[in-house]
Amino acid sequence: MSDEIKKDLKKLALQTEARLAESLLKWKYRKEGKEAPEEERVRRDSEQVAEQANRVLSKRGKRVWDELKKAYRQSGEREDHED
């Protein structure tokens, strides 16, 4: 896959995440009975929410991966000692 296609897919995914966050923010305002701020503000807030979610998932995902590798190494050590 070319770098240009990867770049376009990543851009599409980020836009989709921001639109989803925007929908959720608007739903939250309606549910709370509040008037939604202007569209530009909601759009900026939704982009920030999406970016923050990506940072959290990236950080936690790395920790999960590290824990899986650690558990795999430990299970391999136990199998060696059981022989």
Order of alpha helices (4+ residues) and beta strands (2+ residues): alpha-alpha
